[in-house]
Amino acid sequence: MTDLRDGAVLRPARPGDEEGILACIQALADYEREPDAVDNTTAMLTETLFGDDPRAFAFVVAGPDGEIRAIAIWFLTYSTWTGRHGIWLEDLYVHEQYRANGYGVALLSALAAECLERGYSRLEWTVLDWNEPAIGFYRALGAEAMDEWTTRRVTGDALEALAARG
């Protein structure tokens, strides 16, 4: 647990945080112009983050009253080239009224420390190409753009069709 400004703390997510985490996920979807894209629920978060075999993890910044002010949701990756795991940051979000308090830097720093502590070789994430404030923030922290790589995704009907090809 790390103490931050205004009595806030950065800590691993724990049961009871699901509602605040989901509020951050929805706020991020709204910011990314996809307000109707979130199908997640607090029950799904409970199972994902705190079930018998969690596959995703989260750090939160919580205020003195327990309010979730910021999140970093992540999972493990694996590099065949390095032979080691890494961390994929799925979502980083700080509620607007709490920005400029160092929460984003603290969350990314905690993830970097997690990588080093576990012997992981990479911390990676994506950012929307129009999100200049985030791009500038990440650049200032030393994050390099992987311009030669393009993310691909298969979902919905295309996912079903691909599965049926086997």
GUDRENBA-498807 format. One record per residue: y, x, z of N, C-alpha, C, O, CB in turn. Coordinates in steps of 0.05 Angstrom, whole numbers, padded with zeros to 5 digits, always signed. Atoms other than C-alpha are relative to their C-alpha. Glycine has a CB too. Example, Ala and Ser with C-alpha at 12.3 -4.5 7.8 and 13.67 -1.06 7.14 Angstrom:
-00024+00018+00000-00090+00246+00156+00024+00018+00000+00024+00039+00013+00001-00020+00025/-00024-00016-00001-00021+00273+00143+00022-00015+00014+00044-00005+00018+00009+00009-00029/
//
This chain:
-00024+00017+00000+00000+00000+00000+00025+00018+00000+00026+00038+00015+00000-00019+00025/-00025-00015+00002+00069+00026-00019+00024-00017+00006+00026-00039-00005+00003+00012-00029/-00025+00015-00006+00134+00002+00012+00021+00005-00021+00025+00027-00030+00010+00009+00028/-00021-00001+00020+00189-00014-00037+00025-00012+00012+00027-00017+00036-00009-00016-00025/-00026+00011-00008+00260-00042-00034-00003-00028+00012-00022-00042+00006+00019+00000-00023/-00002+00027-00010+00278-00105+00004-00025-00010+00015-00031-00033+00016+00005-00019-00023/+00023+00008-00015+00215-00104+00046-00024-00006-00017-00045-00015-00007+00006-00023+00017/+00023+00005+00018+00170-00111-00016-00021+00022+00003-00014+00044+00011+00010-00003-00029/+00021-00019+00000+00103-00077-00020-00016-00001-00026-00019-00023-00037-00019-00004+00025/+00018-00001+00022+00060-00054-00077-00028+00004+00011-00033+00022+00027+00007+00023-00020/+00027+00000-00011-00014-00067-00063-00019-00011-00021-00011-00025-00039-00002-00015+00026/+00020+00014+00016-00079-00086-00096+00001-00030+00005+00007-00039+00027-00029+00011+00005/+00001+00029-00004-00084-00160-00109-00022-00008+00018-00042+00006+00021-00003-00015-00028/+00020+00010-00019-00123-00200-00058-00002-00030-00003+00017-00043-00012+00006+00009+00029/+00003+00029+00001-00150-00271-00053+00024-00013+00013+00034-00004+00034-00026-00009+00014/-00025+00013-00009-00091-00318-00044+00024+00007-00017+00044-00007-00017+00006+00008+00029/-00022-00008+00018-00048-00282-00095-00001-00014-00027+00017-00012-00043-00001+00030-00005/+00005+00011+00026-00076-00322-00154+00023-00017-00011+00031-00014-00034-00025-00016+00000/-00022+00017+00010-00019-00373-00158+00024+00016-00009+00036+00010-00029+00008-00020+00023/-00022-00018+00007+00034-00319-00158-00005+00017-00025+00012+00021-00041+00007+00018+00023/+00008-00015+00024-00004-00278-00209+00002-00017-00025+00012-00009-00045-00029+00012+00003/-00001+00018+00022-00012-00338-00254+00029-00007-00008+00035-00010-00032-00016-00026+00006/-00029+00005+00005+00063-00353-00248+00012+00023-00016+00028+00019-00034+00016-00005+00026/-00010-00023+00015+00077-00282-00272-00012+00000-00029+00003+00006-00048-00008+00026+00014/+00013+00002+00026+00027-00290-00330+00015-00020-00017+00020-00015-00041-00030-00007+00002/-00014+00020+00015+00062-00354-00351+00028+00008-00007+00037+00003-00029+00000-00027+00015/-00027-00010+00006+00131-00323-00345-00001+00021-00022+00018+00022-00039+00012+00011+00025/+00002-00019+00022+00108-00266-00389-00005-00013-00027+00006-00006-00047-00023+00021+00006/+00005+00015+00024+00080-00314-00440+00026-00013-00010+00031-00013-00034-00021-00022+00004/-00025+00012+00008+00147-00351-00440+00019+00021-00012+00031+00017-00033+00014-00013+00025/-00017-00022+00010+00184-00284-00449-00009+00009-00028+00008+00016-00045+00000+00023+00020/+00011-00010+00025+00138-00265-00506-00001-00022-00021-00014-00019-00042-00028+00011+00004/-00003+00022+00019+00153-00332-00541-00026-00014-00006-00030-00024-00028+00012+00010-00025/+00026+00014+00002+00083-00360-00529-00005-00017+00024-00025-00014+00037-00023+00021-00003/+00002+00016-00025+00094-00412-00474-00025-00017+00002-00033-00023+00025+00024-00017+00002/+00024+00017-00001+00033-00453-00493-00026+00016-00002-00048+00004-00004+00001-00021-00022/+00023-00017+00005-00015-00394-00499-00018+00004+00024-00041+00013+00021+00008+00026-00011/+00015-00007-00024-00038-00389-00427-00020-00023+00007-00012-00045+00012+00019+00004+00024/+00021+00018-00008-00105-00423-00414-00011+00007+00028-00027-00009+00039-00023+00000-00020/+00010-00010-00026-00118-00383-00350+00006-00020+00022+00025-00035+00020+00012+00027+00006/-00004+00016-00024-00124-00418-00283-00003+00017+00025-00012+00040+00023-00020-00025+00001/+00003-00015-00025-00122-00397-00211-00030+00004+00006-00038+00025+00016+00013-00015+00024/+00029-00003-00004-00197-00410-00207-00012+00022-00017-00029+00038-00008-00015-00026-00006/+00009-00021+00018-00209-00365-00267+00009+00027+00010-00007+00047+00009+00010-00005-00029/-00010-00025-00011-00166-00311-00236-00017+00009+00025-00023+00032+00028+00029-00002+00008/+00017-00006-00024-00206-00316-00171-00026+00013-00008-00034+00033+00003-00005-00026+00016/+00026-00010+00009-00271-00305-00208+00004+00028-00014-00012+00046-00008-00013-00019-00020/-00004-00025+00015-00243-00250-00253+00007+00024+00018-00004+00045+00016+00022-00003-00020/-00010-00022-00016-00208-00209-00200-00016+00004+00026-00017+00027+00036+00029-00006+00007/+00013-00002-00027-00249-00224-00137-00028-00010+00001-00040-00012+00022+00016-00016+00019/+00028+00009+00001-00317-00248-00161-00020+00022+00008-00012+00043+00016-00007-00011-00027/+00021-00019-00007-00383-00213-00150+00001+00026-00016-00006+00047-00005-00027-00012-00004/+00000-00023+00017-00373-00165-00208+00027+00000-00015+00027-00005-00039-00024+00000-00020/-00026+00001+00013-00298-00159-00223+00001+00019-00024-00008+00042-00022+00022+00006+00020/-00003-00016+00023-00282-00133-00292+00030+00006-00006+00036+00021-00024-00013-00013-00024/-00029-00005+00002-00206-00136-00286+00011+00003+00028-00001-00007+00047+00014-00024-00016/-00011-00007-00025-00161-00113-00231+00030-00005-00001+00041-00007-00023-00006+00029+00008/-00029+00004+00000-00089-00123-00209+00013+00013+00023+00001+00015+00045+00006-00030+00000/-00019-00008-00021-00034-00091-00170+00022-00020+00000+00029-00031-00021+00010+00029-00004/-00022+00019-00002+00021-00136-00145+00022+00013+00017+00018+00031+00033-00008-00027+00013/-00023-00005-00018+00090-00127-00115+00005-00027+00014+00012-00046+00001+00025+00011-00015/-00004+00025-00016+00097-00178-00059+00024+00004+00018+00028+00025+00030-00026-00006+00016/-00022+00000-00018+00159-00195-00021-00009-00004+00029-00032-00009+00034+00020-00022-00008/+00007+00003-00028+00162-00200+00055-00013-00027+00006-00029-00029+00025+00025+00003+00017/+00011+00027-00005+00144-00274+00050-00027-00004-00015-00038-00025-00014+00020-00021-00009/+00025+00001+00015+00083-00258+00006+00004-00008-00029-00015-00008-00045-00018-00019+00013/-00006+00008+00027+00117-00282-00058-00007+00023-00019+00002+00046-00015+00029-00009-00004/+00006-00020+00019+00089-00245-00118+00024+00004-00019+00032-00015-00033-00026-00007-00017/-00024-00006+00016+00148-00211-00152-00006+00014-00026+00009+00012-00046+00019+00017+00016/+00007-00015+00024+00112-00168-00203-00030+00005+00000-00043+00005+00021+00015+00027-00001/+00029-00005+00003+00042-00154-00230-00006+00022-00020+00010+00027-00038-00014-00026-00008/+00013-00017+00021+00001-00103-00267-00029-00007+00000-00043-00002+00020+00005+00032+00006/+00028+00007+00002-00066-00129-00291-00013+00019-00020-00002+00025-00041-00003-00030-00010/+00012-00021+00015-00114-00078-00318-00030-00001+00001-00042-00014+00017+00010+00027+00010/+00029-00002+00001-00185-00062-00337-00008+00028-00011+00010+00042-00021-00013-00022-00017/+00009-00026+00008-00227-00001-00354-00005+00001-00030-00015-00019-00042-00024+00008+00015/+00007-00006+00027-00234+00029-00423-00019+00024+00001-00024+00035+00022+00025+00005-00019/+00017-00024+00002-00279+00085-00447+00007+00014-00026+00008+00002-00047-00030-00006+00002/-00005-00016+00023-00263+00141-00495-00025+00017-00007-00034+00033+00009+00024+00019+00004/+00023-00016+00009-00322+00169-00534+00009+00029-00005-00008+00047-00004-00013-00012-00025/-00010-00027+00006-00278+00229-00551+00003+00017+00025-00005+00040+00026+00026-00001-00015/-00003-00016-00024-00261+00249-00480-00025-00003+00019-00028+00014+00037+00025-00010+00015/+00023+00005-00017-00325+00221-00449+00007-00010+00027-00009-00009+00046-00016+00026+00003/-00009+00011-00026-00285+00189-00394+00013-00027-00004+00021-00036-00025+00021+00019+00013/-00014+00026+00000-00257+00122-00375+00030+00004-00001+00040+00026+00003-00008-00016+00025/-00029+00002-00001-00185+00102-00379+00007-00028+00011-00010-00044+00017+00014+00005-00027/-00010+00027-00009-00142+00043-00357+00015-00012-00023+00032+00001-00035+00017+00003+00026/-00015+00016+00019-00118-00010-00405+00017-00019+00017+00006-00036+00032-00019-00015-00020/-00019+00018-00013-00056-00045-00378+00003-00025-00017+00014-00023-00039+00027+00014+00006/-00001+00025+00015-00063-00117-00401+00027-00013+00003+00039-00021-00017-00022-00019+00009/-00026+00013-00005+00000-00145-00369+00015+00015+00021+00004+00022+00042-00004-00030+00008/-00020-00010-00020+00060-00115-00334+00023-00019-00001+00035-00024-00022+00009+00030-00006/-00022+00019-00001+00111-00165-00311+00015+00002+00027+00002+00002+00048-00010-00028-00005/-00017+00002-00023+00169-00165-00263+00018-00024-00003+00033-00026-00024+00017+00027+00004/-00018+00023+00002+00205-00231-00250+00029+00010-00003+00037+00030+00009-00002-00018+00026/-00026-00009+00009+00275-00225-00279+00019+00006+00024+00033+00026+00023+00013-00021-00017/-00018-00004-00022+00312-00232-00213-00006+00026+00017+00010+00034+00033+00000-00024+00019/+00008-00024-00015+00274-00171-00186+00000+00026-00017-00007+00047-00008-00027-00004+00012/-00001-00024+00017+00284-00124-00245+00022+00018+00010+00041+00010+00023+00005-00008-00030/-00019-00021-00009+00322-00059-00232-00004+00007+00029+00013+00020+00041+00029-00009-00005/+00007-00008-00027+00289-00052-00164-00022+00022+00000-00030+00030+00022-00010-00025+00016/+00020-00021+00001+00239+00000-00188-00028-00010+00000-00047+00007+00002+00005+00019+00022/+00027+00011-00001+00179-00047-00188-00017+00008-00024-00040+00015-00021+00001-00030+00002/+00016-00007+00024+00158-00032-00260-00008+00029+00001-00031+00036-00005+00017-00004-00025/+00007-00028-00003+00161+00043-00248-00021+00004+00021-00040+00019+00018+00026+00017+00007/+00020-00002-00021+00123+00035-00183-00027-00009-00009-00047+00004-00002+00009-00016+00025/+00026+00010+00009+00068-00006-00216-00013+00020-00020-00036+00026-00018+00003-00027-00014/+00011-00020+00019+00060+00044-00274-00008+00026+00014-00028+00038+00007+00020+00006-00022/+00007-00024-00015+00061+00102-00225-00026-00004+00015-00042+00014+00017+00023+00006+00020/+00025+00006-00014+00006+00068-00184-00024+00001-00019-00045+00011-00012+00002-00027+00013/+00022-00001+00020-00036+00060-00248-00005+00029-00008-00028+00037-00011+00008-00016-00024/+00004-00028+00007-00024+00133-00267-00015+00015+00023-00033+00031+00017+00027+00014-00005/+00014-00012-00023-00045+00154-00197-00029-00008+00002-00047+00008+00008+00015-00007+00026/+00027+00010+00001-00107+00110-00203-00016+00016-00020-00039+00023-00015-00001-00030-00006/+00014-00016+00021-00125+00147-00267-00007+00027+00010-00029+00037+00008+00018+00002-00025/+00005-00027-00009-00117+00215-00236-00020+00001+00023-00038+00018+00023+00026+00012+00010/+00019+00001-00023-00154+00196-00172-00029-00004-00009-00047+00008+00003+00008-00022+00019/+00028+00006+00010-00214+00170-00212-00009+00019-00022-00032+00017-00031-00001-00028-00009/+00007-00019+00022-00213+00226-00264+00001-00013-00028-00013-00003-00046-00027+00011+00005/-00003+00013+00025-00194+00179-00320+00019+00016-00018+00037+00029-00008+00010-00029+00003/-00015-00016+00019-00163+00209-00383+00024-00014-00012+00042-00001-00024-00017+00010-00021/-00021+00014+00014-00116+00154-00407+00010-00024+00015-00005-00037+00030-00010-00009-00028/-00013+00026-00008-00068+00098-00388+00013-00010-00025+00031+00003-00036+00021+00004+00024/-00009+00011+00025-00055+00054-00448+00008-00029+00002-00001-00043+00020-00021+00004-00022/-00008+00028+00001-00022-00012-00466+00013-00004-00027+00019+00014-00042+00019-00008+00023/-00015+00006+00024+00012-00048-00523+00027-00012+00008+00030-00022+00031-00016-00020-00018/-00026+00012-00004+00084-00072-00529+00008-00013-00026+00004-00002-00048+00021+00021+00010/-00009+00013+00024+00112-00122-00578+00023+00016-00013+00041+00026+00000+00010-00029+00006/-00019-00018+00014+00153-00086-00632+00029-00010+00002+00047+00006-00003-00008+00002-00029/-00028+00010-00003+00214-00131-00619+00010+00004+00028+00034-00001+00034+00001-00029-00008/-00008-00001-00028+00215-00118-00544+00014+00027+00006+00002+00044+00020-00025-00004+00018/-00014-00025-00003+00267-00063-00545+00005+00009+00030+00003+00032+00036+00027-00002-00013/-00004-00009-00028+00282-00064-00469-00026+00013+00011-00024+00033+00024+00007-00024+00017/+00025-00012-00010+00208-00051-00454-00006+00026-00014-00015+00045-00001-00023-00020-00004/+00006-00025+00015+00201+00001-00509+00017+00023+00011+00007+00045+00015+00006-00004-00030/-00017-00020-00012+00261+00038-00481-00009+00009+00028-00009+00033+00034+00028-00010+00001/+00010-00005-00027+00234+00033-00410-00025+00018-00002-00027+00038+00012-00007-00026+00014/+00024-00016+00003+00166+00060-00432+00005+00028-00010-00006+00048-00001-00021-00014-00018/-00007-00025+00011+00196+00115-00473+00012+00019+00021+00006+00042+00022+00020-00003-00024/-00013-00016-00022+00238+00138-00413-00021+00011+00020-00015+00031+00033+00021-00017+00014/+00021-00009-00018+00173+00145-00374-00019+00020-00013-00038+00030+00000-00016-00024+00011/+00017-00019+00015+00142+00190-00427-00023-00012-00016-00040+00003-00025-00011+00019+00019/+00021+00013+00016+00098+00138-00461+00005+00005-00030+00027+00000-00039-00002-00030+00007/-00002-00005+00029+00085+00156-00534-00010-00024-00015-00030-00036-00008-00016+00026-00007/+00009+00021+00018+00080+00105-00589-00024+00011-00017-00024+00034-00025+00023-00009-00019/+00023-00008+00016+00013+00107-00626+00004-00014-00027-00012-00031-00035-00027-00009+00014/-00008+00014+00025+00045+00088-00693-00022-00001-00021-00023-00018-00038+00024+00014-00011/+00021-00001+00020-00017+00107-00733-00023-00019+00006-00041-00022-00011-00011+00028-00002/+00020+00019-00008-00059+00055-00697+00010-00028-00002+00033-00034+00005-00011+00006+00028/-00007+00029+00002-00059-00020-00711-00020-00016+00015-00044-00013+00010+00002-00009-00030/+00019+00017-00016-00089-00069-00662-00010-00022-00018+00005-00034-00033+00015-00012+00025/+00013+00022+00015-00138-00119-00692-00012-00019+00021-00020-00010+00043-00022+00011-00019/+00011+00020-00018-00162-00183-00660-00015-00022-00015-00006-00030-00037+00023-00014+00017/+00016+00022+00011-00216-00235-00676-00002-00021+00022-00011-00015+00044-00028+00010-00010/+00001+00022-00019-00211-00303-00641-00008-00025-00014-00010-00027-00038+00027-00003+00015/+00004+00027+00010-00229-00376-00649-00021-00002-00021-00043+00009-00018+00026-00011-00010/+00020+00005+00022-00263-00397-00714-00009+00027-00012-00033+00029-00019+00013-00017-00021/+00008-00026+00012-00262-00325-00741-00020+00014+00018-00039+00027+00008+00025+00018-00004/+00019-00012-00018-00298-00302-00678-00028-00013-00002-00048+00001-00003+00010-00002+00029/+00025+00015+00004-00351-00356-00686-00013+00007-00026-00037+00011-00027+00005-00030+00002/+00012-00007+00027-00360-00340-00760-00011+00028+00000-00032+00033-00011+00022-00002-00021/+00010-00027-00002-00367-00266-00745-00026+00002+00015-00045+00016+00008+00020+00019+00012/+00024+00000-00016-00419-00279-00691-00024-00011-00016-00047-00003-00013+00004-00016+00025/+00021+00013+00016-00458-00323-00740-00011+00018-00022-00032+00013-00033+00011-00026-00012/+00009-00018+00022-00463-00267-00791-00024+00017+00008-00038+00028-00009+00023+00018-00008/+00021-00017-00010-00512-00229-00747-00027-00012-00003-00047-00001+00004+00004+00007+00029/
//
